[in-house]
């Protein structure tokens, strides 16, 4: 799979579980971190004071190989679907050298008004930024 954006994320000592590999919930945290880093840096999302926020309404992960501290993972991000008020991000977690796919997942954000929590149309700069993550 091809991705429009890549980010390297280091594992931490506390990410390993009793079996000696990165615990499954940590994969979700890595994906959430890459998405939000991108939204803040490229999408212009103001997570603290903006009128619009993204709420995760769905997430999924398939595991293909184990990783463990002190590895770094290279995480690819793309947009699989861009709707009126929602976006589906697709992510691939690879070994840092891209030699192996560790996990693959997706997140769906619905963008809502911060106060009312009602869906709002993704507009302007954010929509254009999200379009830049779409790959064929």
N, CA, C and O atoms as a printed pandas DataFrame, in Angstrom:
     atom_number atom_name residue_name chain_id  residue_number  x_coord  y_coord  z_coord
0              1         N          UNK        A               1    0.836   -1.194    0.000
1              2        CA          UNK        A               1    0.000    0.000    0.000
2              3         C          UNK        A               1    0.872    1.246    0.000
3              4         O          UNK        A               1    1.967    1.261    0.563
4              5         N          UNK        A               2    0.371    2.269   -0.632
5              6        CA          UNK        A               2    1.114    3.529   -0.626
6              7         C          UNK        A               2    0.434    4.512    0.324
7              8         O          UNK        A               2   -0.781    4.489    0.519
8              9         N          UNK        A               3    1.252    5.361    0.896
9             10        CA          UNK        A               3    0.773    6.345    1.862
10            11         C          UNK        A               3    1.312    7.720    1.482
11            12         O          UNK        A               3    2.398    7.837    0.914
12            13         N          UNK        A               4    0.547    8.750    1.800
13            14        CA          UNK        A               4    0.932   10.115    1.463
14            15         C          UNK        A               4    1.843   10.741    2.511
15            16         O          UNK        A               4    2.566   11.693    2.215
16            17         N          UNK        A               5    1.814   10.220    3.721
17            18        CA          UNK        A               5    2.584   10.797    4.822
18            19         C          UNK        A               5    3.198    9.659    5.633
19            20         O          UNK        A               5    2.555    8.636    5.868
20            21         N          UNK        A               6    4.449    9.848    6.058
21            22        CA          UNK        A               6    5.143    8.881    6.912
22            23         C          UNK        A               6    5.668    9.577    8.148
23            24         O          UNK        A               6    6.125   10.718    8.086
24            25         N          UNK        A               7    5.599    8.886    9.263
25            26        CA          UNK        A               7    6.149    9.408   10.515
26            27         C          UNK        A               7    6.777    8.249   11.286
27            28         O          UNK        A               7    6.197    7.167   11.372
28            29         N          UNK        A               8    7.957    8.478   11.840
29            30        CA          UNK        A               8    8.623    7.464   12.650
30            31         C          UNK        A               8    8.246    7.691   14.116
31            32         O          UNK        A               8    8.351    8.801   14.638
32            33         N          UNK        A               9    7.807    6.618   14.758
33            34        CA          UNK        A               9    7.374    6.690   16.160
34            35         C          UNK        A               9    8.197    5.681   16.961
35            36         O          UNK        A               9    8.204    4.492   16.640
36            37         N          UNK        A              10    8.886    6.147   17.994
37            38        CA          UNK        A              10    9.665    5.209   18.823
38            39         C          UNK        A              10    8.762    4.480   19.819
39            40         O          UNK        A              10    7.823    5.057   20.369
40            41         N          UNK        A              11    9.066    3.210   20.036
41            42        CA          UNK        A              11    8.389    2.515   21.127
42            43         C          UNK        A              11    9.050    2.944   22.428
43            44         O          UNK        A              11   10.169    3.458   22.434
44            45         N          UNK        A              12    8.339    2.724   23.528
45            46        CA          UNK        A              12    8.864    3.074   24.849
46            47         C          UNK        A              12    8.919    1.823   25.711
47            48         O          UNK        A              12    8.231    0.844   25.426
48            49         N          UNK        A              13    9.707    1.845   26.732
49            50        CA          UNK        A              13    9.853    0.711   27.639
50            51         C          UNK        A              13    8.487    0.241   28.126
51            52         O          UNK        A              13    8.224   -0.962   28.165
52            53         N          UNK        A              14    7.633    1.158   28.490
53            54        CA          UNK        A              14    6.328    0.794   29.049
54            55         C          UNK        A              14    5.354    0.226   28.014
55            56         O          UNK        A              14    4.284   -0.258   28.382
56            57         N          UNK        A              15    5.711    0.277   26.709
57            58        CA          UNK        A              15    4.831   -0.250   25.669
58            59         C          UNK        A              15    4.822   -1.777   25.631
59            60         O          UNK        A              15    3.857   -2.380   25.161
60            61         N          UNK        A              16    5.895   -2.407   26.124
61            62        CA          UNK        A              16    5.960   -3.874   26.124
62            63         C          UNK        A              16    5.025   -4.442   27.184
63            64         O          UNK        A              16    4.908   -3.904   28.285
64            65         N          UNK        A              17    4.365   -5.536   26.831
65            66        CA          UNK        A              17    3.527   -6.209   27.814
66            67         C          UNK        A              17    4.292   -7.388   28.418
67            68         O          UNK        A              17    5.483   -7.551   28.154
68            69         N          UNK        A              18    3.631   -8.193   29.212
69            70        CA          UNK        A              18    4.264   -9.297   29.914
70            71         C          UNK        A              18    4.843  -10.332   28.948
71            72         O          UNK        A              18    5.717  -11.111   29.331
72            73         N          UNK        A              19    4.370  -10.349   27.710
73            74        CA          UNK        A              19    4.861  -11.299   26.718
74            75         C          UNK        A              19    6.066  -10.770   25.949
75            76         O          UNK        A              19    6.605  -11.458   25.082
76            77         N          UNK        A              20    6.488   -9.549   26.268
77            78        CA          UNK        A              20    7.690   -8.988   25.670
78            79         C          UNK        A              20    7.502   -8.304   24.341
79            80         O          UNK        A              20    8.476   -8.056   23.630
80            81         N          UNK        A              21    6.258   -7.990   23.986
81            82        CA          UNK        A              21    6.033   -7.246   22.745
82            83         C          UNK        A              21    5.088   -6.079   22.998
83            84         O          UNK        A              21    4.415   -6.014   24.026
84            85         N          UNK        A              22    5.052   -5.163   22.040
85            86        CA          UNK        A              22    4.195   -3.977   22.169
86            87         C          UNK        A              22    2.745   -4.452   22.292
87            88         O          UNK        A              22    2.254   -5.207   21.453
88            89         N          UNK        A              23    2.082   -4.002   23.337
89            90        CA          UNK        A              23    0.699   -4.383   23.604
90            91         C          UNK        A              23   -0.228   -3.835   22.524
91            92         O          UNK        A              23    0.029   -2.772   21.960
92            93         N          UNK        A              24   -1.301   -4.562   22.241
93            94        CA          UNK        A              24   -2.195   -4.186   21.156
94            95         C          UNK        A              24   -2.787   -2.780   21.287
95            96         O          UNK        A              24   -2.969   -2.104   20.275
96            97         N          UNK        A              25   -3.086   -2.333   22.482
97            98        CA          UNK        A              25   -3.678   -0.999   22.618
98            99         C          UNK        A              25   -2.694    0.107   22.242
99           100         O          UNK        A              25   -3.106    1.205   21.870
100          101         N          UNK        A              26   -1.410   -0.177   22.337
101          102        CA          UNK        A              26   -0.392    0.817   21.995
102          103         C          UNK        A              26   -0.412    1.109   20.495
103          104         O          UNK        A              26   -0.141    2.236   20.080
104          105         N          UNK        A              27   -0.726    0.115   19.692
105          106        CA          UNK        A              27   -0.833    0.336   18.243
106          107         C          UNK        A              27   -1.871    1.415   17.944
107          108         O          UNK        A              27   -1.659    2.270   17.084
108          109         N          UNK        A              28   -2.997    1.367   18.663
109          110        CA          UNK        A              28   -4.038    2.387   18.490
110          111         C          UNK        A              28   -3.516    3.768   18.894
111          112         O          UNK        A              28   -3.795    4.763   18.225
112          113         N          UNK        A              29   -2.765    3.820   19.981
113          114        CA          UNK        A              29   -2.200    5.101   20.429
114          115         C          UNK        A              29   -1.226    5.652   19.399
115          116         O          UNK        A              29   -1.205    6.858   19.155
116          117         N          UNK        A              30   -0.416    4.786   18.787
117          118        CA          UNK        A              30    0.505    5.234   17.740
118          119         C          UNK        A              30   -0.276    5.816   16.562
119          120         O          UNK        A              30    0.075    6.881   16.054
120          121         N          UNK        A              31   -1.332    5.125   16.125
121          122        CA          UNK        A              31   -2.124    5.611   15.001
122          123         C          UNK        A              31   -2.782    6.951   15.339
123          124         O          UNK        A              31   -2.757    7.882   14.534
124          125         N          UNK        A              32   -3.362    7.040   16.517
125          126        CA          UNK        A              32   -4.016    8.275   16.952
126          127         C          UNK        A              32   -3.020    9.425   17.011
127          128         O          UNK        A              32   -3.353   10.551   16.642
128          129         N          UNK        A              33   -1.811    9.155   17.471
129          130        CA          UNK        A              33   -0.767   10.169   17.565
130          131         C          UNK        A              33   -0.366   10.678   16.184
131          132         O          UNK        A              33   -0.245   11.886   15.982
132          133         N          UNK        A              34   -0.160    9.780   15.243
133          134        CA          UNK        A              34    0.238   10.193   13.889
134          135         C          UNK        A              34   -0.860   11.028   13.243
135          136         O          UNK        A              34   -0.577   12.051   12.621
136          137         N          UNK        A              35   -2.112   10.598   13.387
137          138        CA          UNK        A              35   -3.234   11.359   12.819
138          139         C          UNK        A              35   -3.272   12.757   13.409
139          140         O          UNK        A              35   -3.348   13.738   12.670
140          141         N          UNK        A              36   -3.220   12.860   14.730
141          142        CA          UNK        A              36   -3.349   14.172   15.370
142          143         C          UNK        A              36   -2.122   15.051   15.143
143          144         O          UNK        A              36   -2.257   16.268   15.009
144          145         N          UNK        A              37   -0.929   14.458   15.099
145          146        CA          UNK        A              37    0.252   15.255   14.737
146          147         C          UNK        A              37    0.053   15.884   13.366
147          148         O          UNK        A              37    0.345   17.063   13.164
148          149         N          UNK        A              38   -0.449   15.085   12.421
149          150        CA          UNK        A              38   -0.662   15.583   11.058
150          151         C          UNK        A              38   -1.754   16.652   11.038
151          152         O          UNK        A              38   -1.586   17.692   10.401
152          153         N          UNK        A              39   -2.876   16.407   11.731
153          154        CA          UNK        A              39   -3.976   17.379   11.749
154          155         C          UNK        A              39   -3.525   18.730   12.297
155          156         O          UNK        A              39   -3.929   19.775   11.787
156          157         N          UNK        A              40   -2.704   18.713   13.315
157          158        CA          UNK        A              40   -2.224   19.956   13.921
158          159         C          UNK        A              40   -1.226   20.651   12.993
159          160         O          UNK        A              40   -1.333   21.854   12.756
160          161         N          UNK        A              41   -0.253   19.895   12.467
161          162        CA          UNK        A              41    0.822   20.486   11.664
162          163         C          UNK        A              41    0.376   20.870   10.257
163          164         O          UNK        A              41    0.750   21.935    9.765
164          165         N          UNK        A              42   -0.412   20.027    9.603
165          166        CA          UNK        A              42   -0.765   20.253    8.194
166          167         C          UNK        A              42   -2.209   20.674    7.993
167          168         O          UNK        A              42   -2.518   21.408    7.054
168          169         N          UNK        A              43   -3.094   20.217    8.864
169          170        CA          UNK        A              43   -4.515   20.520    8.710
170          171         C          UNK        A              43   -4.968   21.777    9.412
171          172         O          UNK        A              43   -6.092   22.237    9.213
172          173         N          UNK        A              44   -4.086   22.342   10.245
173          174        CA          UNK        A              44   -4.423   23.570   10.947
174          175         C          UNK        A              44   -5.448   23.393   12.053
175          176         O          UNK        A              44   -6.089   24.361   12.462
176          177         N          UNK        A              45   -5.613   22.164   12.545
177          178        CA          UNK        A              45   -6.609   21.925   13.586
178          179         C          UNK        A              45   -6.092   22.444   14.925
179          180         O          UNK        A              45   -4.989   22.103   15.351
180          181         N          UNK        A              46   -6.892   23.263   15.572
181          182        CA          UNK        A              46   -6.560   23.792   16.898
182          183         C          UNK        A              46   -7.288   22.933   17.926
183          184         O          UNK        A              46   -8.468   23.147   18.207
184          185         N          UNK        A              47   -6.574   21.964   18.480
185          186        CA          UNK        A              47   -7.213   21.006   19.380
186          187         C          UNK        A              47   -7.629   21.610   20.724
187          188         O          UNK        A              47   -8.467   21.044   21.426
188          189         N          UNK        A              48   -7.051   22.749   21.078
189          190        CA          UNK        A              48   -7.367   23.350   22.373
190          191         C          UNK        A              48   -8.462   24.400   22.304
191          192         O          UNK        A              48   -9.328   24.443   23.178
192          193         N          UNK        A              49   -8.443   25.247   21.284
193          194        CA          UNK        A              49   -9.366   26.382   21.245
194          195         C          UNK        A              49  -10.180   26.497   19.965
195          196         O          UNK        A              49  -10.961   27.439   19.830
196          197         N          UNK        A              50  -10.027   25.574   19.022
197          198        CA          UNK        A              50  -10.754   25.665   17.764
198          199         C          UNK        A              50  -12.238   25.403   17.929
199          200         O          UNK        A              50  -12.658   24.727   18.868
200          201         N          UNK        A              51  -13.033   25.941   17.010
201          202        CA          UNK        A              51  -14.484   25.728   17.033
202          203         C          UNK        A              51  -14.857   24.308   16.616
203          204         O          UNK        A              51  -15.926   23.811   16.970
204          205         N          UNK        A              52  -13.969   23.658   15.859
205          206        CA          UNK        A              52  -14.236   22.321   15.328
206          207         C          UNK        A              52  -13.221   21.339   15.904
207          208         O          UNK        A              52  -12.032   21.642   16.005
208          209         N          UNK        A              53  -13.708   20.158   16.278
209          210        CA          UNK        A              53  -12.835   19.087   16.758
210          211         C          UNK        A              53  -13.213   17.789   16.042
211          212         O          UNK        A              53  -14.332   17.644   15.550
212          213         N          UNK        A              54  -12.276   16.861   15.992
213          214        CA          UNK        A              54  -12.537   15.558   15.400
214          215         C          UNK        A              54  -12.743   14.524   16.493
215          216         O          UNK        A              54  -11.915   14.389   17.394
216          217         N          UNK        A              55  -13.851   13.792   16.410
217          218        CA          UNK        A              55  -14.135   12.722   17.366
218          219         C          UNK        A              55  -13.973   11.379   16.677
219          220         O          UNK        A              55  -14.495   11.171   15.582
220          221         N          UNK        A              56  -13.259   10.478   17.309
221          222        CA          UNK        A              56  -13.096    9.131   16.760
222          223         C          UNK        A              56  -14.386    8.352   17.011
223          224         O          UNK        A              56  -14.810    8.189   18.155
224          225         N          UNK        A              57  -15.009    7.871   15.920
225          226        CA          UNK        A              57  -16.244    7.101   16.052
226          227         C          UNK        A              57  -16.042    5.637   15.672
227          228         O          UNK        A              57  -16.932    4.812   15.877
228          229         N          UNK        A              58  -14.873    5.315   15.119
229          230        CA          UNK        A              58  -14.582    3.934   14.744
230          231         C          UNK        A              58  -13.085    3.753   14.629
231          232         O          UNK        A              58  -12.376    4.638   14.150
232          233         N          UNK        A              59  -12.606    2.597   15.071
233          234        CA          UNK        A              59  -11.195    2.265   14.879
234          235         C          UNK        A              59  -11.071    0.752   14.740
235          236         O          UNK        A              59  -11.892   -0.013   15.246
236          237         N          UNK        A              60  -10.024    0.352   14.041
237          238        CA          UNK        A              60   -9.818   -1.067   13.785
238          239         C          UNK        A              60   -8.331   -1.309   13.560
239          240         O          UNK        A              60   -7.625   -0.434   13.058
240          241         N          UNK        A              61   -7.853   -2.500   13.933
241          242        CA          UNK        A              61   -6.460   -2.838   13.705
242          243         C          UNK        A              61   -6.318   -4.326   13.455
243          244         O          UNK        A              61   -6.900   -5.146   14.165
244          245         N          UNK        A              62   -5.531   -4.671   12.427
245          246        CA          UNK        A              62   -5.127   -6.052   12.162
246          247         C          UNK        A              62   -3.637   -6.148   12.456
247          248         O          UNK        A              62   -2.859   -5.285   12.049
248          249         N          UNK        A              63   -3.249   -7.192   13.161
249          250        CA          UNK        A              63   -1.861   -7.369   13.566
250          251         C          UNK        A              63   -1.208   -8.427   12.682
251          252         O          UNK        A              63   -1.770   -9.500   12.460
252          253         N          UNK        A              64   -0.011   -8.112   12.179
253          254        CA          UNK        A              64    0.680   -9.013   11.271
254          255         C          UNK        A              64    1.996   -9.544   11.854
255          256         O          UNK        A              64    2.425  -10.642   11.499
256          257         N          UNK        A              65    2.629   -8.792   12.727
257          258        CA          UNK        A              65    3.898   -9.186   13.334
258          259         C          UNK        A              65    4.034   -8.451   14.656
259          260         O          UNK        A              65    3.367   -7.441   14.880
260          261         N          UNK        A              66    4.888   -8.950   15.527
261          262        CA          UNK        A              66    5.063   -8.260   16.803
262          263         C          UNK        A              66    6.247   -7.298   16.717
263          264         O          UNK        A              66    7.181   -7.487   15.937
264          265         N          UNK        A              67    6.173   -6.293   17.523
265          266        CA          UNK        A              67    7.258   -5.323   17.686
266          267         C          UNK        A              67    7.553   -5.247   19.175
267          268         O          UNK        A              67    6.715   -5.622   19.995
268          269         N          UNK        A              68    8.729   -4.767   19.525
269          270        CA          UNK        A              68    9.045   -4.617   20.943
270          271         C          UNK        A              68   10.042   -3.482   21.145
271          272         O          UNK        A              68   10.807   -3.122   20.250
272          273         N          UNK        A              69   10.003   -2.938   22.349
273          274        CA          UNK        A              69   10.955   -1.900   22.729
274          275         C          UNK        A              69   12.358   -2.489   22.635
275          276         O          UNK        A              69   12.566   -3.621   23.073
276          277         N          UNK        A              70   13.310   -1.777   22.090
277          278        CA          UNK        A              70   13.393   -0.370   21.702
278          279         C          UNK        A              70   13.281   -0.115   20.195
279          280         O          UNK        A              70   14.083    0.636   19.641
280          281         N          UNK        A              71   12.329   -0.709   19.545
281          282        CA          UNK        A              71   12.132   -0.502   18.113
282          283         C          UNK        A              71   11.511    0.851   17.808
283          284         O          UNK        A              71   10.863    1.466   18.655
284          285         N          UNK        A              72   11.726    1.299   16.577
285          286        CA          UNK        A              72   10.999    2.446   16.029
286          287         C          UNK        A              72   10.140    1.909   14.905
287          288         O          UNK        A              72   10.559    1.033   14.149
288          289         N          UNK        A              73    8.929    2.446   14.802
289          290        CA          UNK        A              73    8.022    2.042   13.738
290          291         C          UNK        A              73    7.821    3.205   12.776
291          292         O          UNK        A              73    7.708    4.358   13.191
292          293         N          UNK        A              74    7.777    2.891   11.506
293          294        CA          UNK        A              74    7.487    3.885   10.478
294          295         C          UNK        A              74    6.015    3.726   10.122
295          296         O          UNK        A              74    5.591    2.669    9.656
296          297         N          UNK        A              75    5.243    4.779   10.343
297          298        CA          UNK        A              75    3.789    4.687   10.197
298          299         C          UNK        A              75    3.343    5.520    9.007
299          300         O          UNK        A              75    3.589    6.724    8.934
300          301         N          UNK        A              76    2.678    4.842    8.074
301          302        CA          UNK        A              76    2.147    5.498    6.891
302          303         C          UNK        A              76    0.703    5.904    7.121
303          304         O          UNK        A              76   -0.062    5.181    7.758
304          305         N          UNK        A              77    0.335    7.078    6.593
305          306        CA          UNK        A              77   -1.007    7.628    6.766
306          307         C          UNK        A              77   -1.554    8.045    5.412
307          308         O          UNK        A              77   -0.850    8.649    4.602
308          309         N          UNK        A              78   -2.810    7.719    5.179
309          310        CA          UNK        A              78   -3.515    8.201    3.990
310          311         C          UNK        A              78   -4.997    8.327    4.322
311          312         O          UNK        A              78   -5.463    7.812    5.338
312          313         N          UNK        A              79   -5.732    9.020    3.451
313          314        CA          UNK        A              79   -7.176    9.125    3.593
314          315         C          UNK        A              79   -7.800    8.145    2.614
315          316         O          UNK        A              79   -7.528    8.195    1.415
316          317         N          UNK        A              80   -8.634    7.257    3.131
317          318        CA          UNK        A              80   -9.339    6.291    2.299
318          319         C          UNK        A              80  -10.678    6.799    1.827
319          320         O          UNK        A              80  -11.150    6.421    0.755
320          321         N          UNK        A              81  -11.303    7.667    2.632
321          322        CA          UNK        A              81  -12.602    8.248    2.256
322          323         C          UNK        A              81  -12.744    9.606    2.937
323          324         O          UNK        A              81  -12.477    9.749    4.130
324          325         N          UNK        A              82  -13.161   10.583    2.169
325          326        CA          UNK        A              82  -13.418   11.924    2.696
326          327         C          UNK        A              82  -14.868   12.258    2.430
327          328         O          UNK        A              82  -15.275   12.438    1.282
328          329         N          UNK        A              83  -15.652   12.340    3.503
329          330        CA          UNK        A              83  -17.073   12.649    3.390
330          331         C          UNK        A              83  -17.354   14.105    3.704
331          332         O          UNK        A              83  -16.437   14.925    3.756
332          333         N          UNK        A              84  -18.624   14.426    3.914
333          334        CA          UNK        A              84  -19.026   15.795    4.219
334          335         C          UNK        A              84  -18.511   16.229    5.593
335          336         O          UNK        A              84  -17.961   17.321    5.741
336          337         N          UNK        A              85  -18.696   15.361    6.601
337          338        CA          UNK        A              85  -18.255   15.704    7.956
338          339         C          UNK        A              85  -17.334   14.650    8.555
339          340         O          UNK        A              85  -16.904   14.778    9.702
340          341         N          UNK        A              86  -17.031   13.617    7.789
341          342        CA          UNK        A              86  -16.204   12.536    8.324
342          343         C          UNK        A              86  -15.059   12.203    7.386
343          344         O          UNK        A              86  -15.079   12.523    6.198
344          345         N          UNK        A              87  -14.060   11.549    7.961
345          346        CA          UNK        A              87  -12.896   11.100    7.194
346          347         C          UNK        A              87  -12.452    9.754    7.751
347          348         O          UNK        A              87  -12.454    9.522    8.960
348          349         N          UNK        A              88  -12.071    8.876    6.827
349          350        CA          UNK        A              88  -11.516    7.570    7.216
350          351         C          UNK        A              88  -10.029    7.598    6.895
351          352         O          UNK        A              88   -9.632    7.698    5.735
352          353         N          UNK        A              89   -9.210    7.508    7.945
353          354        CA          UNK        A              89   -7.755    7.430    7.792
354          355         C          UNK        A              89   -7.377    5.958    7.732
355          356         O          UNK        A              89   -7.949    5.136    8.446
356          357         N          UNK        A              90   -6.413    5.627    6.880
357          358        CA          UNK        A              90   -5.879    4.273    6.808
358          359         C          UNK        A              90   -4.394    4.347    7.118
359          360         O          UNK        A              90   -3.680    5.207    6.602
360          361         N          UNK        A              91   -3.941    3.437    7.966
361          362        CA          UNK        A              91   -2.568    3.491    8.446
362          363         C          UNK        A              91   -1.893    2.136    8.351
363          364         O          UNK        A              91   -2.524    1.094    8.529
364          365         N          UNK        A              92   -0.607    2.167    8.068
365          366        CA          UNK        A              92    0.214    0.969    8.073
366          367         C          UNK        A              92    1.397    1.179    9.000
367          368         O          UNK        A              92    2.144    2.146    8.851
368          369         N          UNK        A              93    1.571    0.282    9.953
369          370        CA          UNK        A              93    2.683    0.354   10.893
370          371         C          UNK        A              93    3.747   -0.636   10.433
371          372         O          UNK        A              93    3.524   -1.847   10.447
372          373         N          UNK        A              94    4.889   -0.123   10.030
373          374        CA          UNK        A              94    5.969   -0.938    9.479
374          375         C          UNK        A              94    7.210   -0.842   10.364
375          376         O          UNK        A              94    7.352    0.092   11.153
376          377         N          UNK        A              95    8.098   -1.814   10.222
377          378        CA          UNK        A              95    9.402   -1.664   10.849
378          379         C          UNK        A              95   10.037   -0.405   10.261
379          380         O          UNK        A              95    9.709   -0.004    9.144
380          381         N          UNK        A              96   10.930    0.204   11.000
381          382        CA          UNK        A              96   11.489    1.489   10.576
382          383         C          UNK        A              96   12.085    1.423    9.169
383          384         O          UNK        A              96   12.002    2.393    8.416
384          385         N          UNK        A              97   12.680    0.295    8.814
385          386        CA          UNK        A              97   13.296    0.167    7.489
386          387         C          UNK        A              97   12.295   -0.305    6.425
387          388         O          UNK        A              97   12.684   -0.587    5.292
388          389         N          UNK        A              98   11.022   -0.390    6.783
389          390        CA          UNK        A              98    9.928   -0.792    5.886
390          391         C          UNK        A              98   10.040   -2.247    5.443
391          392         O          UNK        A              98    9.419   -2.636    4.454
392          393         N          UNK        A              99   10.818   -3.053    6.152
393          394        CA          UNK        A              99   11.031   -4.446    5.753
394          395         C          UNK        A              99    9.836   -5.342    6.056
395          396         O          UNK        A              99    9.700   -6.416    5.468
396          397         N          UNK        A             100    8.967   -4.907    6.973
397          398        CA          UNK        A             100    7.845   -5.764    7.361
398          399         C          UNK        A             100    6.682   -4.927    7.869
399          400         O          UNK        A             100    6.873   -3.947    8.590
400          401         N          UNK        A             101    5.472   -5.326    7.482
401          402        CA          UNK        A             101    4.251   -4.714    7.991
402          403         C          UNK        A             101    3.949   -5.331    9.352
403          404         O          UNK        A             101    3.812   -6.548    9.476
404          405         N          UNK        A             102    3.848   -4.484   10.369
405          406        CA          UNK        A             102    3.562   -4.948   11.730
406          407         C          UNK        A             102    2.057   -4.955   11.985
407          408         O          UNK        A             102    1.524   -5.904   12.561
408          409         N          UNK        A             103    1.378   -3.900   11.558
409          410        CA          UNK        A             103   -0.069   -3.798   11.769
410          411         C          UNK        A             103   -0.653   -2.838   10.739
411          412         O          UNK        A             103    0.045   -1.999   10.170
412          413         N          UNK        A             104   -1.946   -2.989   10.522
413          414        CA          UNK        A             104   -2.667   -2.145    9.584
414          415         C          UNK        A             104   -3.992   -1.791   10.232
415          416         O          UNK        A             104   -4.641   -2.647   10.832
416          417         N          UNK        A             105   -4.400   -0.530   10.116
417          418        CA          UNK        A             105   -5.647   -0.150   10.758
418          419         C          UNK        A             105   -6.287    1.055   10.126
419          420         O          UNK        A             105   -5.782    1.631    9.162
420          421         N          UNK        A             106   -7.428    1.425   10.704
421          422        CA          UNK        A             106   -8.103    2.644   10.268
422          423         C          UNK        A             106   -8.781    3.330   11.447
423          424         O          UNK        A             106   -9.116    2.705   12.453
424          425         N          UNK        A             107   -8.969    4.628   11.290
425          426        CA          UNK        A             107   -9.695    5.465   12.237
426          427         C          UNK        A             107  -10.709    6.255   11.439
427          428         O          UNK        A             107  -10.420    6.659   10.313
428          429         N          UNK        A             108  -11.886    6.486   11.988
429          430        CA          UNK        A             108  -12.862    7.381   11.379
430          431         C          UNK        A             108  -13.098    8.527   12.356
431          432         O          UNK        A             108  -13.470    8.317   13.510
432          433         N          UNK        A             109  -12.875    9.738   11.868
433          434        CA          UNK        A             109  -13.184   10.949   12.634
434          435         C          UNK        A             109  -14.441   11.580   12.066
435          436         O          UNK        A             109  -14.612   11.648   10.849
436          437         N          UNK        A             110  -15.316   12.038   12.936
437          438        CA          UNK        A             110  -16.403   12.924   12.552
438          439         C          UNK        A             110  -16.045   14.279   13.139
439          440         O          UNK        A             110  -15.772   14.400   14.333
440          441         N          UNK        A             111  -16.051   15.292   12.289
441          442        CA          UNK        A             111  -15.747   16.637   12.763
442          443         C          UNK        A             111  -17.034   17.278   13.253
443          444         O          UNK        A             111  -18.058   17.278   12.569
444          445         N          UNK        A             112  -16.949   17.827   14.466
445          446        CA          UNK        A             112  -18.128   18.377   15.133
446          447         C          UNK        A             112  -17.818   19.761   15.693
447          448         O          UNK        A             112  -16.661   20.135   15.884
448          449         N          UNK        A             113  -18.887   20.505   15.947
449          450        CA          UNK        A             113  -18.771   21.771   16.653
450          451         C          UNK        A             113  -18.382   21.466   18.095
451          452         O          UNK        A             113  -18.992   20.616   18.743
452          453         N          UNK        A             114  -17.361   22.166   18.592
453          454        CA          UNK        A             114  -16.849   21.886   19.939
454          455         C          UNK        A             114  -17.945   21.982   21.002
455          456         O          UNK        A             114  -18.006   21.148   21.905
456          457         N          UNK        A             115  -18.802   22.984   20.901
457          458        CA          UNK        A             115  -19.822   23.214   21.939
458          459         C          UNK        A             115  -21.022   22.270   21.806
459          460         O          UNK        A             115  -21.397   21.602   22.769
460          461         N          UNK        A             116  -21.615   22.216   20.626
461          462        CA          UNK        A             116  -22.847   21.444   20.451
462          463         C          UNK        A             116  -22.606   19.965   20.219
463          464         O          UNK        A             116  -23.501   19.145   20.422
464          465         N          UNK        A             117  -21.389   19.619   19.791
465          466        CA          UNK        A             117  -21.017   18.252   19.433
466          467         C          UNK        A             117  -21.840   17.738   18.238
467          468         O          UNK        A             117  -21.988   16.527   18.068
468          469         N          UNK        A             118  -22.364   18.635   17.427
469          470        CA          UNK        A             118  -23.100   18.287   16.215
470          471         C          UNK        A             118  -22.136   18.293   15.035
471          472         O          UNK        A             118  -21.245   19.140   14.975
472          473         N          UNK        A             119  -22.299   17.353   14.090
473          474        CA          UNK        A             119  -21.415   17.299   12.922
474          475         C          UNK        A             119  -21.422   18.609   12.131
475          476         O          UNK        A             119  -22.450   19.270   11.984
476          477         N          UNK        A             120  -20.237   18.956   11.629
477          478        CA          UNK        A             120  -20.086   20.134   10.775
478          479         C          UNK        A             120  -19.351   19.715    9.502
479          480         O          UNK        A             120  -18.589   18.748    9.495
480          481         N          UNK        A             121  -19.595   20.452    8.446
481          482        CA          UNK        A             121  -18.938   20.167    7.184
482          483         C          UNK        A             121  -17.446   20.468    7.287
483          484         O          UNK        A             121  -17.040   21.498    7.826
484          485         N          UNK        A             122  -16.641   19.551    6.759
485          486        CA          UNK        A             122  -15.200   19.773    6.700
486          487         C          UNK        A             122  -14.967   20.766    5.571
487          488         O          UNK        A             122  -15.271   20.483    4.412
488          489         N          UNK        A             123  -14.433   21.917    5.910
489          490        CA          UNK        A             123  -14.289   22.948    4.885
490          491         C          UNK        A             123  -12.887   23.507    4.800
491          492         O          UNK        A             123  -11.982   23.139    5.549
492          493         N          UNK        A             124  -12.755   24.412    3.853
493          494        CA          UNK        A             124  -11.559   25.225    3.709
494          495         C          UNK        A             124  -10.254   24.469    3.685
495          496         O          UNK        A             124  -10.097   23.456    3.003
496          497         N          UNK        A             125   -9.318   25.003    4.461
497          498        CA          UNK        A             125   -7.966   24.473    4.498
498          499         C          UNK        A             125   -7.891   23.040    4.984
499          500         O          UNK        A             125   -7.055   22.272    4.509
500          501         N          UNK        A             126   -8.747   22.667    5.922
501          502        CA          UNK        A             126   -8.717   21.298    6.434
502          503         C          UNK        A             126   -9.114   20.314    5.339
503          504         O          UNK        A             126   -8.471   19.276    5.183
504          505         N          UNK        A             127  -10.155   20.621    4.585
505          506        CA          UNK        A             127  -10.579   19.735    3.493
506          507         C          UNK        A             127   -9.464   19.587    2.459
507          508         O          UNK        A             127   -9.176   18.483    1.998
508          509         N          UNK        A             128   -8.847   20.700    2.105
509          510        CA          UNK        A             128   -7.753   20.646    1.120
510          511         C          UNK        A             128   -6.579   19.833    1.655
511          512         O          UNK        A             128   -5.971   19.053    0.921
512          513         N          UNK        A             129   -6.266   20.015    2.920
513          514        CA          UNK        A             129   -5.178   19.248    3.532
514          515         C          UNK        A             129   -5.504   17.756    3.532
515          516         O          UNK        A             129   -4.643   16.936    3.211
516          517         N          UNK        A             130   -6.724   17.399    3.885
517          518        CA          UNK        A             130   -7.120   15.992    3.898
518          519         C          UNK        A             130   -7.082   15.408    2.490
519          520         O          UNK        A             130   -6.704   14.250    2.312
520          521         N          UNK        A             131   -7.463   16.182    1.506
521          522        CA          UNK        A             131   -7.392   15.710    0.112
522          523         C          UNK        A             131   -5.961   15.347   -0.274
523          524         O          UNK        A             131   -5.733   14.439   -1.074
524          525         N          UNK        A             132   -4.995   16.073    0.309
525          526        CA          UNK        A             132   -3.590   15.797   -0.024
526          527         C          UNK        A             132   -3.133   14.435    0.491
527          528         O          UNK        A             132   -2.093   13.927    0.071
528          529         N          UNK        A             133   -3.912   13.842    1.405
529          530        CA          UNK        A             133   -3.583   12.506    1.927
530          531         C          UNK        A             133   -4.214   11.388    1.116
531          532         O          UNK        A             133   -3.988   10.214    1.407
532          533         N          UNK        A             134   -4.997   11.731    0.108
533          534        CA          UNK        A             134   -5.637   10.703   -0.716
534          535         C          UNK        A             134   -4.659   10.221   -1.772
535          536         O          UNK        A             134   -4.043   11.019   -2.477
536          537         N          UNK        A             135   -4.524    8.905   -1.872
537          538        CA          UNK        A             135   -3.639    8.305   -2.879
538          539         C          UNK        A             135   -4.446    7.284   -3.678
539          540         O          UNK        A             135   -5.423    6.722   -3.182
540          541         N          UNK        A             136   -4.025    7.054   -4.912
541          542        CA          UNK        A             136   -4.758    6.084   -5.724
542          543         C          UNK        A             136   -4.093    4.731   -5.713
543          544         O          UNK        A             136   -4.583    3.797   -6.348
